[in-house]
Amino acid sequence: MPTIVQIDFPSEGPFGEQLLAAVSDLAHSIAQEPGMRWKIWTENATEKTAGGIYLFDTEATARTFLAKQLARLPSFGVSNPRARVFSVNEPLSRITHAPGI
């Protein structure tokens, strides 16, 4: 069953184009994760938060990635990340035009 992972954390930045320059190699690495269909990068400079929403093929691949991601976030200066895992209700998601379902 498709599974969503949501991660967010406090961030002083960078944001926008500066974040692109800082982590594009990481983005390419994440794009190769087994079972991942897509990631949406999230940021809110006003509230000083960042993170992402990911869609995985299965809960197992989502949880494997989540463990890896939570282990590497401190190396980027991230502390206190919040992570959540959700099952996708596919029929309702199709009605509301969810991508990749």
Buried (B, 14 or more C-beta within 10 A) or exposed (E): EBBBBBBBBBBEEBBEEEBEEEBEEEEEEBEEBEBBBEBEEEBEBEEEBBBBBBBBBEBEBBBBBBEEBEEEBEEEEBEEBEBEBEEBBEEEBEEEEBEEB
